[in-house]
């Protein structure tokens, strides 16, 4: 991506806004598109638009790169619209308008894999989506891959960071019963996810897919126990009917790390220590 590129962050929310701020620091002209753009970072040009429904003619011209980071509504139709139909419409609009898009990035998730056995997975592992969420993300990757632009799909683990303290509060309130058996989860600190977006925008020869997680997938029993110890509370008895939606898998970030990206928050110990320090 050239210096002072014109970058559209489509869906400039929790992660998109952090990426927009980092791009601004690098000197790029960043447009943040969302229904209510009033809370965008300083220096990001606001575009008030519902990307799932509105006419795209209001988008700025002569874009050099686009990042799709729109959050879906929780139902199947919402996921299909947010990951498949709406991005297809945007990419077709940019193609027909003639924008010279050097990079198109989809912010997706590791839900394209569903495992219950704690297996290690990476970009070479065949996707095994278990429900409409994973299927929509996977179909969205195909939309980007089929576009005329050089595209990258990012498969993010569970995003946490500033303001996202729900697990801490559940543990503090005695509501977080750990699983009785090992359940492995994958997470990524918000600003590290944003850094990955900025990083792949600048890679000269990116791969089509990267896993974006921290360095250490963790058994959720360890996560809950560590938080309870820090908070000085007792956990409820372990449950054999743990309701985690993500299954149990261990995602590997080696491919992305080999390109020069590394998370500043390498594991859950570091991340939750930051959240508890700021609480």
Beta strands, then each sheet from edge to edge (+ up, - down):
strand 1: 6-10
strand 2: 29-34
strand 3: 45-48
strand 4: 65-68
strand 5: 103-109
strand 6: 119-121
strand 7: 151-156
strand 8: 158-160
strand 9: 184-185
strand 10: 187-189
strand 11: 209-212
strand 12: 218-219
strand 13: 249-251
sheet 1: 3+ 2+ 1+ 4+ 5+ 7+ 11+
sheet 2: 6+ 13+
sheet 3: 8+ 10+
sheet 4: 9+ 12-
end
